[in-house]
Amino acid sequence: MAKVAFIGLGVMGFPMAGHLKTQGGHDVTVYNRTADKAAAWAEKFSGKSATTPAEAATGADFVFVCVGNDEDLRSVTSGENGALHGMKPGSVLIDNTTASAEVARELYAAAKERGVDFIDAPVSGGQAGAENGILTVMCGGDEAVFERARPVIEAYARMVGLMGPVGSGQLTKMVNQICIAGLVQGLAEALHFGKSAGLDIERVVEVISKGAAGSWQMENRHKTMNAGKYDFGFAVDWMRKDLGIVLTEARRNGAKLPVTALVDQFYGDVQAMGGNRWDTSSLLARLER
């Protein structure tokens, strides 16, 4: 059993912290900007809550962070009363936020100055994956630190991999989001075409999902897309944030991402339709408006 802190109890962090307590059997203290949510977590999981990130991190062996973006991440780690101010030498800061590779390298350096280790560890699998403890975790950092952290991370994960040095986890998550953007747009166009042609979508998908066209998106999203239901899953606002990180990195490294850039614009159209909190499969709604 390890002493663990978890900072950020959104739709992902709340269940992830819960798995660290129930599946991992760790001593978990949580922090959230909205104190009521931290109190609710502590009551549900018989854990503890703290009033600042630094307080939560004090004495912890592992400190997990899962917040919104780069600036949120800087605030709760190296800002006033940030986690790094409470962490002990030899402890490990594990960032599950989907953020830039640049901020990962920045925090790695800031942690090292305090004798603290750092791993960037963004996740994939969405809210359902977090709730069921079956996330995919893409890590960047030093191999020895990763091997220390892996057994703890596995409490909420189905797959945990070290992708390379610090920042590699975030870069891998960018690859993940590029794939998803293209797949969802392709699926949206396919369903739109099939419906326009008068085909029975369920029959079509039953057949083609067993061949080369099959995908996780098709298997798990076609029914709700066909029914025009977009009120669950990974929100459009979050996807646009992620694709913004992707496109910024692509401008830096010279990668050409014409389809990703186009799909990002399409998600902008969905936002203009009021679909900010619709899930990413709502690209079909844009075609059917």
Secondary structure, 3 states (H helix, E strand, C coil): CCEEEEECCCCCHHHHHHHHHHCCCCEEEEECCCHHHHHHHHHHHCCEECCCHHHHHCCCCEEEECCCCHHHHHHHHCCCCCHHHCCCCCCEEEECCCCCHHHHHHHHHHHHHCCCEEEECCEECHHHHHHHCCEEEEEECCHHHHHHHHHHHHHHEEEEEEEECCCHHHHHHHHHHHHHHHHHHHHHHHHHHHHHCCCCHHHHHHHHCCCCCCCHHHHHHHHHHHCCCCCCCCEHHHHHHHHHHHHHHHHHHCCCCHHHHHHHHHHHHHHHCCCCCCEHHHHHHHHHC
